[in-house]
């Protein structure tokens, strides 16, 4: 990985630190002094939000029966997630979708497994994506995630069969960088064509956690 020690910290630094925490080797190549020309690039304006790496889940509520059962199902999900890592932002229900986001892909994977078991039947469909989103303070309380990456998991839901958890390639890659991936595994299932191009999909299976 080519890095400049004088460069500010950011997403690249976060990825490098995540790689090292997984116990993998990292070789840093420093730029020579002659190539360090800070004035050659104009500074970018400050972004309105804070860029964060997020493991995002979309849970379909379409297959749980009568819409009046949604409240009971959401209560069961809330109970199932007790004791897991706290989400990055408050969970959101929009239409017939539940949206959650976690800082750690393993935490998101564990949450997905618990949600699937909380359904009590092989009907719930879950999709996941790992990417960079903008976290902004919400005037309604807490914070919210914005950006193109937040729409990937909901877009994947239409191809997920009942009782399955499908995640994008970036989610699967980040998950396998963890030393404790023995908690489960991912299996390639194919590519899905989207408006932004093909997305490689992986079926996620987890042992009880």
One Martini backbone bead per residue (centre of mass of N, CA, C, O) as a GRO file, in nm:
protein
  209
    1UNK     BB    1   0.094   0.036   0.025
    2UNK     BB    2   0.058   0.373  -0.065
    3UNK     BB    3   0.196   0.628   0.146
    4UNK     BB    4   0.159   0.940   0.329
    5UNK     BB    5   0.256   1.059   0.632
    6UNK     BB    6   0.129   1.361   0.574
    7UNK     BB    7  -0.135   1.254   0.555
    8UNK     BB    8  -0.441   1.239   0.633
    9UNK     BB    9  -0.672   1.097   0.791
   10UNK     BB   10  -0.893   0.809   0.703
   11UNK     BB   11  -1.015   0.556   0.527
   12UNK     BB   12  -0.738   0.434   0.461
   13UNK     BB   13  -0.644   0.418   0.755
   14UNK     BB   14  -0.875   0.238   0.854
   15UNK     BB   15  -0.812  -0.004   0.672
   16UNK     BB   16  -0.522  -0.050   0.772
   17UNK     BB   17  -0.600  -0.102   1.069
   18UNK     BB   18  -0.792  -0.340   1.015
   19UNK     BB   19  -0.576  -0.526   0.892
   20UNK     BB   20  -0.389  -0.538   1.145
   21UNK     BB   21  -0.604  -0.649   1.350
   22UNK     BB   22  -0.612  -0.929   1.176
   23UNK     BB   23  -0.289  -1.013   1.146
   24UNK     BB   24  -0.173  -0.868   0.898
   25UNK     BB   25   0.036  -0.772   0.668
   26UNK     BB   26   0.230  -0.457   0.620
   27UNK     BB   27   0.343  -0.238   0.358
   28UNK     BB   28   0.524   0.065   0.366
   29UNK     BB   29   0.543   0.329   0.122
   30UNK     BB   30   0.738   0.595   0.092
   31UNK     BB   31   0.757   0.899  -0.015
   32UNK     BB   32   0.947   1.101  -0.160
   33UNK     BB   33   1.037   1.420  -0.106
   34UNK     BB   34   1.004   1.523  -0.412
   35UNK     BB   35   0.675   1.433  -0.412
   36UNK     BB   36   0.612   1.647  -0.187
   37UNK     BB   37   0.330   1.857  -0.287
   38UNK     BB   38   0.093   2.026  -0.124
   39UNK     BB   39   0.033   2.266  -0.349
   40UNK     BB   40  -0.083   2.095  -0.604
   41UNK     BB   41  -0.349   2.077  -0.423
   42UNK     BB   42  -0.649   2.170  -0.361
   43UNK     BB   43  -0.853   2.203  -0.116
   44UNK     BB   44  -1.118   2.055   0.008
   45UNK     BB   45  -1.416   2.080   0.099
   46UNK     BB   46  -1.605   2.040   0.352
   47UNK     BB   47  -1.797   1.803   0.453
   48UNK     BB   48  -2.120   1.773   0.581
   49UNK     BB   49  -2.007   1.497   0.669
   50UNK     BB   50  -1.908   1.183   0.803
   51UNK     BB   51  -1.695   0.951   0.707
   52UNK     BB   52  -1.799   0.603   0.701
   53UNK     BB   53  -1.777   0.276   0.783
   54UNK     BB   54  -2.047   0.053   0.676
   55UNK     BB   55  -2.271  -0.203   0.792
   56UNK     BB   56  -2.550  -0.276   0.595
   57UNK     BB   57  -2.902  -0.339   0.652
   58UNK     BB   58  -3.177  -0.519   0.493
   59UNK     BB   59  -3.519  -0.582   0.593
   60UNK     BB   60  -3.783  -0.772   0.515
   61UNK     BB   61  -4.156  -0.733   0.566
   62UNK     BB   62  -4.325  -0.897   0.340
   63UNK     BB   63  -4.305  -1.219   0.477
   64UNK     BB   64  -4.479  -1.198   0.777
   65UNK     BB   65  -4.759  -1.123   0.674
   66UNK     BB   66  -4.941  -0.936   0.834
   67UNK     BB   67  -4.889  -0.603   0.892
   68UNK     BB   68  -4.976  -0.624   1.199
   69UNK     BB   69  -4.709  -0.805   1.267
   70UNK     BB   70  -4.469  -0.602   1.263
   71UNK     BB   71  -4.452  -0.513   1.557
   72UNK     BB   72  -4.380  -0.793   1.675
   73UNK     BB   73  -4.127  -0.835   1.501
   74UNK     BB   74  -3.968  -0.587   1.596
   75UNK     BB   75  -3.965  -0.674   1.893
   76UNK     BB   76  -3.803  -0.936   1.839
   77UNK     BB   77  -3.554  -0.796   1.725
   78UNK     BB   78  -3.486  -0.622   1.967
   79UNK     BB   79  -3.441  -0.863   2.157
   80UNK     BB   80  -3.220  -1.015   1.981
   81UNK     BB   81  -3.010  -0.752   2.000
   82UNK     BB   82  -2.940  -0.798   2.272
   83UNK     BB   83  -2.586  -0.765   2.334
   84UNK     BB   84  -2.502  -0.618   2.096
   85UNK     BB   85  -2.391  -0.410   1.895
   86UNK     BB   86  -2.428  -0.095   1.835
   87UNK     BB   87  -2.554   0.103   1.628
   88UNK     BB   88  -2.465   0.378   1.450
   89UNK     BB   89  -2.776   0.410   1.410
   90UNK     BB   90  -3.089   0.437   1.415
   91UNK     BB   91  -3.327   0.250   1.335
   92UNK     BB   92  -3.519   0.203   1.024
   93UNK     BB   93  -3.854   0.242   0.904
   94UNK     BB   94  -3.940   0.179   0.550
   95UNK     BB   95  -4.212   0.064   0.486
   96UNK     BB   96  -4.087  -0.278   0.421
   97UNK     BB   97  -3.821  -0.174   0.589
   98UNK     BB   98  -3.520  -0.252   0.762
   99UNK     BB   99  -3.262  -0.034   0.893
  100UNK     BB  100  -2.910  -0.107   0.942
  101UNK     BB  101  -2.599  -0.008   1.124
  102UNK     BB  102  -2.244  -0.089   1.135
  103UNK     BB  103  -1.903  -0.076   1.200
  104UNK     BB  104  -1.910  -0.396   1.194
  105UNK     BB  105  -1.943  -0.678   1.002
  106UNK     BB  106  -1.978  -0.887   1.228
  107UNK     BB  107  -2.208  -0.746   1.376
  108UNK     BB  108  -2.400  -0.758   1.132
  109UNK     BB  109  -2.400  -1.065   1.098
  110UNK     BB  110  -2.510  -1.135   1.377
  111UNK     BB  111  -2.769  -0.973   1.347
  112UNK     BB  112  -2.879  -1.128   1.104
  113UNK     BB  113  -2.898  -1.403   1.245
  114UNK     BB  114  -3.095  -1.314   1.471
  115UNK     BB  115  -3.322  -1.218   1.290
  116UNK     BB  116  -3.374  -1.488   1.151
  117UNK     BB  117  -3.451  -1.637   1.419
  118UNK     BB  118  -3.683  -1.437   1.507
  119UNK     BB  119  -3.889  -1.517   1.281
  120UNK     BB  120  -3.948  -1.849   1.307
  121UNK     BB  121  -3.891  -1.856   0.990
  122UNK     BB  122  -3.835  -1.911   0.634
  123UNK     BB  123  -3.887  -1.568   0.534
  124UNK     BB  124  -3.667  -1.386   0.576
  125UNK     BB  125  -3.499  -1.101   0.424
  126UNK     BB  126  -3.139  -1.032   0.372
  127UNK     BB  127  -2.923  -0.746   0.325
  128UNK     BB  128  -2.571  -0.652   0.246
  129UNK     BB  129  -2.338  -0.369   0.305
  130UNK     BB  130  -2.004  -0.224   0.239
  131UNK     BB  131  -1.935   0.127   0.313
  132UNK     BB  132  -1.941   0.465   0.236
  133UNK     BB  133  -2.071   0.712   0.457
  134UNK     BB  134  -2.272   0.976   0.573
  135UNK     BB  135  -2.262   1.130   0.887
  136UNK     BB  136  -2.543   1.289   1.039
  137UNK     BB  137  -2.716   1.512   1.202
  138UNK     BB  138  -3.032   1.488   1.341
  139UNK     BB  139  -3.315   1.684   1.404
  140UNK     BB  140  -3.468   1.410   1.531
  141UNK     BB  141  -3.224   1.256   1.630
  142UNK     BB  142  -2.923   1.179   1.626
  143UNK     BB  143  -2.833   0.987   1.339
  144UNK     BB  144  -2.735   0.965   0.983
  145UNK     BB  145  -2.728   0.803   0.666
  146UNK     BB  146  -2.558   0.891   0.363
  147UNK     BB  147  -2.572   0.783   0.033
  148UNK     BB  148  -2.524   0.544  -0.207
  149UNK     BB  149  -2.456   0.298  -0.014
  150UNK     BB  150  -2.746   0.289   0.131
  151UNK     BB  151  -2.895   0.153  -0.142
  152UNK     BB  152  -2.787  -0.138  -0.187
  153UNK     BB  153  -2.933  -0.335   0.002
  154UNK     BB  154  -3.226  -0.275  -0.096
  155UNK     BB  155  -3.164  -0.361  -0.395
  156UNK     BB  156  -3.100  -0.672  -0.318
  157UNK     BB  157  -3.369  -0.796  -0.200
  158UNK     BB  158  -3.516  -0.899  -0.467
  159UNK     BB  159  -3.292  -1.158  -0.483
  160UNK     BB  160  -3.378  -1.271  -0.210
  161UNK     BB  161  -3.451  -1.541  -0.058
  162UNK     BB  162  -3.618  -1.702   0.157
  163UNK     BB  163  -3.407  -1.730   0.443
  164UNK     BB  164  -3.186  -1.524   0.345
  165UNK     BB  165  -2.835  -1.404   0.318
  166UNK     BB  166  -2.718  -1.125   0.133
  167UNK     BB  167  -2.398  -1.007   0.012
  168UNK     BB  168  -2.157  -0.820  -0.072
  169UNK     BB  169  -1.830  -0.819  -0.155
  170UNK     BB  170  -1.740  -0.608   0.055
  171UNK     BB  171  -1.858  -0.755   0.294
  172UNK     BB  172  -1.712  -1.027   0.262
  173UNK     BB  173  -1.424  -0.914   0.271
  174UNK     BB  174  -1.440  -0.778   0.550
  175UNK     BB  175  -1.517  -1.034   0.705
  176UNK     BB  176  -1.249  -1.202   0.614
  177UNK     BB  177  -1.051  -1.003   0.782
  178UNK     BB  178  -1.135  -1.160   1.017
  179UNK     BB  179  -1.022  -1.384   1.261
  180UNK     BB  180  -1.349  -1.474   1.339
  181UNK     BB  181  -1.485  -1.621   1.073
  182UNK     BB  182  -1.560  -1.903   1.204
  183UNK     BB  183  -1.862  -1.812   1.259
  184UNK     BB  184  -1.856  -1.833   0.934
  185UNK     BB  185  -1.985  -1.795   0.588
  186UNK     BB  186  -1.925  -1.751   0.232
  187UNK     BB  187  -2.117  -1.774  -0.085
  188UNK     BB  188  -2.118  -1.774  -0.409
  189UNK     BB  189  -2.411  -1.682  -0.636
  190UNK     BB  190  -2.361  -1.408  -0.803
  191UNK     BB  191  -2.478  -1.166  -1.030
  192UNK     BB  192  -2.613  -0.830  -1.011
  193UNK     BB  193  -2.804  -0.616  -1.189
  194UNK     BB  194  -2.758  -0.266  -1.198
  195UNK     BB  195  -2.750   0.072  -1.248
  196UNK     BB  196  -2.425   0.053  -1.137
  197UNK     BB  197  -2.400  -0.249  -1.191
  198UNK     BB  198  -2.239  -0.521  -1.093
  199UNK     BB  199  -2.315  -0.750  -0.816
  200UNK     BB  200  -2.164  -0.942  -0.593
  201UNK     BB  201  -2.290  -1.239  -0.442
  202UNK     BB  202  -2.336  -1.357  -0.093
  203UNK     BB  203  -2.386  -1.614   0.114
  204UNK     BB  204  -2.485  -1.608   0.455
  205UNK     BB  205  -2.342  -1.800   0.725
  206UNK     BB  206  -2.417  -1.875   1.075
  207UNK     BB  207  -2.343  -1.927   1.379
  208UNK     BB  208  -2.426  -1.928   1.681
  209UNK     BB  209  -2.429  -1.596   1.885
   0.00000   0.00000   0.00000
